[in-house]
């Protein structure tokens, strides 16, 4: 199966480079890895992080694709199709 979300996703400019925007707003910095929403540029923490803000962002917005926001990583993930690209 080809994921059309991954095929059509284009990188949005990051809204922040300081870390997970939701964690920072809560006064926390305990994220594990960061993800970038390719639709709106929101930077959020991964599912290995205590608050799982990237997945929460997908549930609240239906923005389907994130990219790793870690240095030297460029893989993408589609929440809808559970596919890596």
N, C-alpha and C positions, 0 to 999 in steps of 0.2 A: 504494500500500500504506500502510495506517495502522499506525504503530508503537504497539503496545499498551503497551510499556514506558514510552515518553514520556507516553502518555495517563494512565497510572496513577502516575507518579513524583511523590512529594511531597518537598519539601525537608526534609532532616534538619538539625538544628543542627550547625554546624561543631565538630569536636573541637578545632580550633586556629584562631587568627587570626594566628599568627606566620609562617606559610609552610608549605611542604611538610614534612609530619611526618617522612617518611623521610629527606629531605635533612638536616633539622635533627638527626635522630638520628645521622647520619653525620658531622656537623660541617660540612656544606656549605650554601651559600646561593646556588648558581649556577643556580637555576631560571629559566625564561623567563616562563611564565604558570602560574597555579594553577587546579586543578579541584576541585570539591566533590562527593563521592559522595553522591547523594541518598538512598541506602539507609541508610548508617551515619554520614555526616558526616565521613568522612576527607578531609583536605585533602592533595592530591598535585600533583606537577608534570606539565605537559603533555608531549606527544610532541616538541615543539621543545626541550625541556630535555634535558640530557645523560643523565639516568637514567630518564626516562619512567615515573615512579612511578604515575601515574593508570592507565595501561594495565596495568601490572604488578598493580595492585590489582584491576582487573577480572578478569584471568586467575586470580588466586589466590582470589577470592571469588565470582565470577559476579554481582556487583552491576552491573547493566547501564547505569545512567544517571548521568552527571555533569553538573554545571552549571558554567559559567565562574565562577571565584571572583575575577575581576578587577573593580575598581570600574566601575560603570556598564554592566556586561554581565550579561545574564540568560539567554543562550541555553543550551540543553541538548543533550547528545549521547548517543545510544544506541549502545553498542558492538555489541550483538547485530545490530541492523538497519542499522547505519551510517547513522543518520538524525539530522538536526538538528531540534530543536523549540523 
